[in-house]
Amino acid sequence: MTREEITEKLRNILASAADDGAEIAERATEDSDLAADLGLSSIGVLLMVIAIEERFGIKFGNVRLGSFRTVGDVVDYIQKSTA
């Protein structure tokens, strides 16, 4: 799966994980900070993780969610986990 495909699927997930999801999904880039730029709360991040696990068939396991600062960090993890 390409980075572009992962990013697009992640945008769809972001749209459902946040209060103003459509707006967030539209402006999300790989450089977007999950908290500062996209305004994801800890609950929003948790919902995003659950949706990612379901959509991509991966598990975050013992990974610290705080290690994901940007959308690109999440894309990197997904790409490594689905390779």
GROMACS elastic network, one bead per residue, 0.5 to 0.9 nm:
[ bonds ]
;  ai    aj funct       b0    kb
    1     4     6  0.82566   500
    1     5     6  0.63202   500
    1     6     6  0.67935   500
    1    79     6  0.73950   500
    1    82     6  0.78919   500
    1    83     6  0.80271   500
    2     5     6  0.52068   500
    2     6     6  0.63161   500
    2     7     6  0.85686   500
    2    79     6  0.79177   500
    3     6     6  0.50711   500
    3     7     6  0.59482   500
    3     8     6  0.85097   500
    3    75     6  0.68391   500
    3    76     6  0.81763   500
    3    79     6  0.72234   500
    4     7     6  0.50389   500
    4     8     6  0.61157   500
    4     9     6  0.86471   500
    5     8     6  0.51731   500
    5     9     6  0.62884   500
    5    10     6  0.85228   500
    6     9     6  0.51960   500
    6    10     6  0.60187   500
    6    11     6  0.85836   500
    6    75     6  0.64173   500
    6    78     6  0.75890   500
    6    79     6  0.75768   500
    7    11     6  0.61051   500
    7    12     6  0.87317   500
    7    28     6  0.89318   500
    7    29     6  0.80192   500
    7    30     6  0.76032   500
    7    71     6  0.79996   500
    7    72     6  0.82233   500
    7    75     6  0.64679   500
    8    11     6  0.50542   500
    8    12     6  0.65228   500
    8    13     6  0.88111   500
    8    25     6  0.88566   500
    9    12     6  0.51412   500
    9    13     6  0.63965   500
    9    14     6  0.87165   500
    9    52     6  0.88641   500
    9    55     6  0.83349   500
   10    14     6  0.60835   500
   10    15     6  0.85297   500
   10    25     6  0.83582   500
   10    48     6  0.85222   500
   10    52     6  0.75201   500
   10    71     6  0.82752   500
   10    74     6  0.86513   500
   10    75     6  0.78900   500
   11    15     6  0.61542   500
   11    16     6  0.88715   500
   11    21     6  0.89004   500
   11    22     6  0.88375   500
   11    24     6  0.80177   500
   11    26     6  0.75428   500
   11    28     6  0.68629   500
   11    29     6  0.87494   500
   12    15     6  0.50777   500
   12    16     6  0.67609   500
   12    17     6  0.89119   500
   12    21     6  0.85601   500
   12    22     6  0.84399   500
   12    25     6  0.65926   500
   13    16     6  0.53515   500
   13    17     6  0.62339   500
   13    21     6  0.86785   500
   13    25     6  0.82064   500
   13    47     6  0.87647   500
   13    48     6  0.62753   500
   13    51     6  0.65038   500
   13    52     6  0.72715   500
   13    55     6  0.87357   500
   14    18     6  0.63227   500
   14    21     6  0.60989   500
   14    22     6  0.81460   500
   14    24     6  0.69403   500
   14    25     6  0.57963   500
   14    28     6  0.85689   500
   14    38     6  0.89955   500
   14    40     6  0.88178   500
   14    44     6  0.84000   500
   14    45     6  0.89431   500
   14    47     6  0.89669   500
   14    48     6  0.65082   500
   15    18     6  0.61406   500
   15    19     6  0.82399   500
   15    20     6  0.73709   500
   15    22     6  0.50028   500
   15    23     6  0.76125   500
   15    24     6  0.64330   500
   15    25     6  0.51962   500
   15    26     6  0.84904   500
   16    19     6  0.78315   500
   16    20     6  0.86266   500
   16    21     6  0.56593   500
   16    22     6  0.79449   500
   16    25     6  0.89413   500
   16    44     6  0.89553   500
   16    47     6  0.84720   500
   16    48     6  0.81084   500
   17    20     6  0.87682   500
   17    21     6  0.65663   500
   17    40     6  0.79905   500
   17    43     6  0.83995   500
   17    44     6  0.51471   500
   17    45     6  0.73664   500
   17    46     6  0.84848   500
   17    47     6  0.56651   500
   17    48     6  0.56110   500
   17    51     6  0.84388   500
   18    22     6  0.85188   500
   18    24     6  0.76448   500
   18    38     6  0.86499   500
   18    39     6  0.80534   500
   18    40     6  0.63940   500
   18    41     6  0.81018   500
   18    43     6  0.89157   500
   18    44     6  0.57108   500
   18    45     6  0.87069   500
   18    47     6  0.86841   500
   18    48     6  0.87325   500
   19    22     6  0.87164   500
   19    24     6  0.89654   500
   19    40     6  0.87775   500
   19    44     6  0.85329   500
   20    23     6  0.57358   500
   20    24     6  0.63397   500
   20    25     6  0.88127   500
   21    24     6  0.50048   500
   21    25     6  0.59690   500
   21    26     6  0.84756   500
   22    25     6  0.52076   500
   22    26     6  0.62179   500
   22    27     6  0.88903   500
   23    26     6  0.51891   500
   23    27     6  0.65113   500
   23    28     6  0.86694   500
   24    27     6  0.54037   500
   24    28     6  0.59406   500
   24    37     6  0.87451   500
   24    38     6  0.58880   500
   24    39     6  0.83692   500
   25    28     6  0.52598   500
   25    29     6  0.86464   500
   25    38     6  0.86393   500
   26    29     6  0.86192   500
   27    32     6  0.83039   500
   27    38     6  0.82318   500
   28    31     6  0.79369   500
   28    32     6  0.58056   500
   28    33     6  0.87465   500
   28    34     6  0.88869   500
   28    37     6  0.83141   500
   28    38     6  0.71967   500
   28    71     6  0.74777   500
   29    32     6  0.52288   500
   29    33     6  0.88576   500
   29    70     6  0.86807   500
   29    71     6  0.66364   500
   29    72     6  0.76532   500
   30    33     6  0.83934   500
   30    70     6  0.65254   500
   30    73     6  0.77505   500
   30    74     6  0.86925   500
   30    75     6  0.77289   500
   31    70     6  0.58473   500
   31    71     6  0.62805   500
   31    72     6  0.60825   500
   31    73     6  0.87577   500
   32    35     6  0.87157   500
   32    36     6  0.81116   500
   32    37     6  0.56974   500
   32    38     6  0.68870   500
   32    69     6  0.84178   500
   32    70     6  0.53626   500
   32    71     6  0.57422   500
   32    72     6  0.77093   500
   33    36     6  0.54137   500
   33    38     6  0.63917   500
   33    39     6  0.83798   500
   33    68     6  0.89111   500
   33    69     6  0.56694   500
   33    71     6  0.65769   500
   33    72     6  0.89015   500
   34    37     6  0.60448   500
   34    38     6  0.51251   500
   34    39     6  0.64221   500
   34    40     6  0.57941   500
   34    41     6  0.86770   500
   34    45     6  0.81308   500
   34    68     6  0.80193   500
   34    69     6  0.59635   500
   34    70     6  0.53832   500
   34    71     6  0.64257   500
   35    38     6  0.55608   500
   35    41     6  0.67026   500
   35    42     6  0.86937   500
   35    45     6  0.88363   500
   35    69     6  0.76905   500
   35    70     6  0.84520   500
   36    39     6  0.55465   500
   36    40     6  0.78757   500
   37    40     6  0.83928   500
   39    44     6  0.87864   500
   40    43     6  0.77107   500
   40    44     6  0.52043   500
   40    45     6  0.61364   500
   41    45     6  0.62186   500
   41    46     6  0.85630   500
   42    45     6  0.50800   500
   42    46     6  0.61974   500
   42    47     6  0.86700   500
   43    47     6  0.61769   500
   43    48     6  0.85105   500
   44    47     6  0.51117   500
   44    48     6  0.60937   500
   44    49     6  0.86409   500
   45    49     6  0.61476   500
   45    50     6  0.86724   500
   45    65     6  0.80980   500
   46    49     6  0.51101   500
   46    50     6  0.62986   500
   46    51     6  0.86334   500
   46    65     6  0.86217   500
   47    50     6  0.51970   500
   47    51     6  0.61740   500
   47    52     6  0.85702   500
   48    51     6  0.51174   500
   48    52     6  0.60434   500
   48    53     6  0.86040   500
   49    52     6  0.50297   500
   49    53     6  0.61528   500
   49    54     6  0.86311   500
   49    59     6  0.88256   500
   49    60     6  0.77109   500
   49    65     6  0.85980   500
   50    53     6  0.52028   500
   50    54     6  0.63309   500
   50    55     6  0.86349   500
   50    59     6  0.88633   500
   51    54     6  0.51225   500
   51    55     6  0.59195   500
   51    56     6  0.83659   500
   52    55     6  0.50855   500
   52    56     6  0.57446   500
   52    57     6  0.76236   500
   52    58     6  0.74418   500
   52    59     6  0.85318   500
   52    78     6  0.83236   500
   53    56     6  0.55759   500
   53    57     6  0.52499   500
   53    59     6  0.55168   500
   53    60     6  0.73408   500
   54    57     6  0.53097   500
   54    58     6  0.72036   500
   54    59     6  0.86651   500
   55    58     6  0.81530   500
   56    59     6  0.88749   500
   56    78     6  0.76297   500
   56    81     6  0.89127   500
   56    82     6  0.74485   500
   57    82     6  0.81463   500
   58    78     6  0.77644   500
   58    81     6  0.66079   500
   58    82     6  0.72691   500
   59    62     6  0.89641   500
   59    81     6  0.83981   500
   60    63     6  0.55800   500
   60    64     6  0.83305   500
   60    65     6  0.84793   500
   60    77     6  0.89293   500
   61    64     6  0.86077   500
   63    66     6  0.86345   500
   63    67     6  0.77162   500
   64    67     6  0.56171   500
   64    68     6  0.78852   500
   65    68     6  0.57246   500
   65    69     6  0.85615   500
   66    69     6  0.67487   500
   67    73     6  0.80568   500
   68    71     6  0.76569   500
   68    72     6  0.84425   500
   68    73     6  0.53327   500
   68    74     6  0.60231   500
   68    77     6  0.88140   500
   69    72     6  0.82793   500
   69    73     6  0.64323   500
   69    74     6  0.80815   500
   70    73     6  0.51812   500
   70    74     6  0.67716   500
   70    75     6  0.88144   500
   71    74     6  0.52068   500
   71    75     6  0.62466   500
   71    76     6  0.86850   500
   72    76     6  0.60479   500
   72    77     6  0.86107   500
   73    76     6  0.51321   500
   73    77     6  0.63800   500
   73    78     6  0.87551   500
   74    77     6  0.51481   500
   74    78     6  0.61979   500
   74    79     6  0.85314   500
   75    78     6  0.51122   500
   75    79     6  0.59933   500
   75    80     6  0.85628   500
   76    79     6  0.51364   500
   76    80     6  0.61887   500
   76    81     6  0.85590   500
   77    80     6  0.51953   500
   77    81     6  0.60508   500
   77    82     6  0.86031   500
   78    81     6  0.50406   500
   78    82     6  0.60596   500
   78    83     6  0.84819   500
   79    82     6  0.53673   500
   79    83     6  0.60889   500
   80    83     6  0.54015   500
